C-alpha cells in the first residue's frame, strides 16, 4: 500500500487520513505547526459576528474553531468561504447562505464573487482567520467602501518533530497545505534527511505553496485541486522539472 505523508496540524489531519484510506493509501501525519485557539478573541467573536452583514471564513480550521461561539441561525447574513472544504464545514455547522468560488481557493478568487455587488455601500464585513493572515482581501474590500473588521481566532504554534523513528523508505509522496507548514517542516529537517525531503514528490493545492516549497529546496512539485486529486493522479502525473 503506497504511503502519503500528510503535512498538516494534527487536528486537521483526520479528513486527509480518511481520504487516503478510501483511495487505498496509508497516511502518515507530520505536524510541524499546531493550532492553538485564542480564547480572548473567541469570546469577542459572537458580538463581532452579530453586527456583521457578511462573514468571510479563511479555512475549515477557522470555521471549526469558531463554530461554538457564533449563531448560524440568521439566514440573511452572507457567509463567504475561501474554498469548497470551508464551505462544507460551514454547512455542517448549520450555515445556509454560503458563497464559495467555483474556481480557485484564495482571496483573489473570493474577491471575484458576485456576492460583493449585492451588499450595500458601507456594509460591515467580518474576516475570520488565524493570527497573521494575508491582508489582500481586507484591503481590497475597504477600497469597495466596505467597513472591514478582522477576528484572529487562533495562533499557529511551532511543534517540535520526533525524527528518531522516521522511516523514509516507505513514503511515496507528500501533501502539504500551507506555506507556513513548508517553512516549519524544512526548518526542522535533520541533515541526514535533507536529500530525501528535497527529492520527495510534493502535492499541494496552491501555487504560492509550491513557490514556498521551491524556496525551501524541494525539486518535484505538483499543484492539484485537492488531496483526492493527488491520490488519483499518482503515479500517472509526472513531477515538475527541477528548479
C-alpha positions as CSV (number, residue, x, y, z in Angstrom):
1,X,0.0,0.0,0.0
2,X,1.5,3.4,-1.0
3,X,2.1,6.0,1.7
4,X,1.2,9.7,1.6
5,X,3.0,12.0,4.1
6,X,0.3,14.5,5.3
7,X,1.9,17.7,6.5
8,X,-0.8,19.4,8.5
9,X,-1.7,20.3,12.1
10,X,-2.8,17.1,13.8
11,X,-6.3,18.5,14.5
12,X,-6.8,19.0,10.7
13,X,-5.4,15.7,9.5
14,X,-8.4,13.4,10.2
15,X,-10.2,14.1,6.9
16,X,-7.0,13.6,5.0
17,X,-6.3,10.3,6.7
18,X,-9.8,9.1,5.7
19,X,-9.4,10.3,2.1
20,X,-6.2,8.4,1.8
21,X,-7.7,5.2,3.2
22,X,-10.7,5.4,0.8
23,X,-8.3,5.7,-2.1
24,X,-6.2,2.7,-1.0
25,X,-3.4,4.7,0.5
26,X,-1.9,4.8,4.0
27,X,-1.5,8.3,5.5
28,X,1.4,9.3,7.8
29,X,0.9,12.6,9.5
30,X,3.7,15.1,10.2
31,X,2.7,18.3,12.1
32,X,5.5,20.9,12.3
33,X,2.8,23.5,13.2
34,X,-0.1,23.1,15.6
35,X,-3.3,25.2,16.1
36,X,-3.9,26.9,19.5
37,X,-7.3,28.7,19.9
38,X,-7.1,32.3,21.1
39,X,-9.7,32.2,23.8
40,X,-9.9,36.0,24.3
41,X,-10.6,36.5,20.6
42,X,-13.2,33.8,20.6
43,X,-15.0,35.4,23.5
44,X,-15.4,38.6,21.4
45,X,-16.3,36.7,18.2
46,X,-20.1,36.4,18.9
47,X,-20.6,40.2,19.1
48,X,-18.4,40.8,16.1
49,X,-20.4,38.2,14.2
50,X,-23.8,39.6,15.2
51,X,-23.1,43.1,13.9
52,X,-21.7,42.0,10.5
53,X,-23.5,41.8,7.2
54,X,-21.2,39.3,5.7
55,X,-18.5,37.0,7.1
56,X,-15.5,35.6,5.3
57,X,-14.1,32.3,6.6
58,X,-10.5,31.7,5.6
59,X,-10.3,27.9,6.2
60,X,-12.1,24.9,7.7
61,X,-9.9,25.2,10.8
62,X,-11.3,28.7,11.3
63,X,-14.9,27.5,10.9
64,X,-14.5,24.6,13.3
65,X,-12.6,26.7,15.9
66,X,-15.2,29.4,15.8
67,X,-18.5,27.5,15.4
68,X,-19.3,27.1,19.2
69,X,-19.1,30.9,19.6
70,X,-21.4,32.1,16.8
71,X,-25.1,31.6,15.9
72,X,-25.6,30.5,12.3
73,X,-29.4,30.7,12.6
74,X,-29.5,34.1,10.8
75,X,-30.1,33.0,7.2
76,X,-29.9,36.6,6.0
77,X,-26.2,37.0,6.9
78,X,-23.9,36.2,4.0
79,X,-21.3,33.6,4.7
80,X,-18.3,33.5,2.3
81,X,-15.9,30.6,2.2
82,X,-12.4,30.6,0.7
83,X,-13.0,27.1,-0.9
84,X,-15.2,24.0,-1.1
85,X,-13.8,22.5,2.1
86,X,-14.5,25.6,4.1
87,X,-18.0,25.8,2.5
88,X,-18.8,22.2,3.6
89,X,-17.5,23.0,7.1
90,X,-19.9,26.0,7.3
91,X,-22.8,23.9,6.1
92,X,-22.1,21.2,8.7
93,X,-22.3,23.9,11.3
94,X,-25.7,25.0,10.1
95,X,-24.9,27.9,7.8
96,X,-27.2,28.2,4.8
97,X,-26.4,31.4,2.8
98,X,-22.9,30.3,1.8
99,X,-21.0,31.7,-1.2
100,X,-17.9,29.8,-2.5
101,X,-15.7,30.4,-5.6
102,X,-16.4,27.8,-8.3
103,X,-12.7,28.1,-9.3
104,X,-9.8,28.9,-7.1
105,X,-9.4,28.7,-3.3
106,X,-7.8,32.0,-2.3
107,X,-8.6,35.6,-1.5
108,X,-8.3,36.6,-5.2
109,X,-11.0,34.1,-6.2
110,X,-13.2,35.3,-3.3
111,X,-12.9,38.9,-4.4
112,X,-14.3,37.9,-7.8
113,X,-17.5,36.5,-6.3
114,X,-20.7,38.4,-7.3
115,X,-21.9,38.5,-3.7
116,X,-19.9,41.7,-3.0
117,X,-22.1,43.5,-5.6
118,X,-25.3,42.6,-3.7
119,X,-24.2,44.3,-0.4
120,X,-24.9,47.9,0.3
121,X,-22.2,50.5,0.4
122,X,-20.6,50.6,3.8
123,X,-21.7,47.1,4.7
124,X,-19.9,45.5,7.7
125,X,-17.6,42.6,6.6
126,X,-16.0,40.4,9.2
127,X,-12.9,38.4,8.2
128,X,-12.3,35.4,10.5
129,X,-8.8,33.9,10.3
130,X,-5.7,32.8,12.2
131,X,-3.1,35.2,13.6
132,X,-1.1,36.8,10.9
133,X,-3.2,36.1,7.8
134,X,-2.9,37.9,4.5
135,X,-4.4,41.4,4.2
136,X,-5.2,41.3,0.5
137,X,-8.9,40.7,0.8
138,X,-9.3,43.2,3.7
139,X,-7.6,46.0,1.8
140,X,-9.5,45.2,-1.4
141,X,-12.9,45.3,0.4
142,X,-12.0,48.6,2.0
143,X,-11.4,50.0,-1.5
144,X,-15.0,49.0,-2.2
145,X,-16.1,51.2,0.7
146,X,-17.0,48.3,3.0
147,X,-16.3,48.5,6.7
148,X,-13.9,45.6,7.4
149,X,-13.2,44.0,10.8
150,X,-10.8,41.1,11.4
151,X,-11.1,38.4,14.1
152,X,-7.9,36.3,14.6
153,X,-9.2,33.2,16.4
154,X,-6.1,31.0,16.7
155,X,-2.3,31.0,16.9
156,X,0.0,28.8,14.9
157,X,2.4,27.2,17.3
158,X,5.7,25.5,16.1
159,X,5.7,21.9,17.0
160,X,9.0,20.0,17.5
161,X,9.0,16.8,15.5
162,X,10.4,13.5,16.6
163,X,12.8,12.2,14.0
164,X,14.1,9.2,15.9
165,X,11.9,6.6,14.2
166,X,11.3,8.4,11.0
167,X,11.4,6.0,8.1
168,X,11.9,7.5,4.6
169,X,11.8,4.2,2.7
170,X,8.0,3.7,2.9
171,X,7.0,7.3,1.9
172,X,5.9,7.7,-1.8
173,X,4.8,11.4,-1.8
174,X,3.6,14.2,0.5
175,X,0.7,16.6,0.6
176,X,1.3,19.9,2.2
177,X,-1.4,22.5,3.0
178,X,0.3,25.9,3.6
179,X,3.5,27.9,3.1
180,X,3.9,28.1,6.9
181,X,3.9,24.3,7.1
182,X,6.5,24.2,4.4
183,X,8.8,26.6,6.4
184,X,8.1,24.8,9.7
185,X,9.0,21.4,8.2
186,X,12.2,22.4,6.4
187,X,13.4,24.3,9.3
188,X,13.4,21.1,11.3
189,X,14.7,18.5,8.8
190,X,17.8,16.9,10.1
191,X,20.9,16.8,7.8
192,X,20.5,13.0,7.3
193,X,17.1,13.5,5.8
194,X,17.7,16.7,3.8
195,X,18.3,14.9,0.5
196,X,15.1,12.8,0.9
197,X,12.9,15.9,1.5
198,X,14.5,17.8,-1.3
199,X,13.8,15.0,-3.8
200,X,10.3,13.9,-2.5
201,X,7.3,14.4,-4.7
202,X,5.1,17.1,-3.2
203,X,1.4,17.8,-3.9
204,X,-0.2,21.0,-2.9
205,X,-3.4,22.9,-3.8
206,X,-2.0,26.4,-4.4
207,X,0.9,27.9,-6.5
208,X,2.0,30.1,-3.5
209,X,2.6,26.9,-1.5
210,X,4.5,25.4,-4.5
211,X,6.7,28.6,-4.5
212,X,7.4,28.1,-0.8
213,X,8.4,24.5,-1.5
214,X,10.8,25.6,-4.2
215,X,12.3,28.2,-2.0
216,X,12.9,25.5,0.7
217,X,14.7,23.3,-1.8
218,X,12.1,20.9,-3.0
219,X,12.6,19.9,-6.6
220,X,9.4,17.9,-7.5
221,X,6.1,19.7,-7.0
222,X,2.7,19.2,-8.5
223,X,-0.2,21.7,-7.9
224,X,-3.6,19.8,-7.8
225,X,-7.1,20.7,-6.9
226,X,-7.2,18.6,-3.7
227,X,-5.6,15.6,-1.9
228,X,-8.2,13.4,-3.6
229,X,-6.9,14.6,-7.0
230,X,-3.3,13.9,-5.9
231,X,-4.1,10.4,-4.9
232,X,-6.0,9.6,-8.1
233,X,-3.2,11.1,-10.3
234,X,-0.3,9.2,-8.8
235,X,1.8,7.9,-10.4
236,X,0.5,8.9,-13.8
237,X,1.3,12.6,-13.1
238,X,4.9,13.5,-13.8
239,X,6.8,15.8,-11.5
240,X,7.9,19.3,-12.4
241,X,11.3,19.7,-13.8
242,X,13.9,20.6,-11.1
243,X,14.0,24.4,-10.5
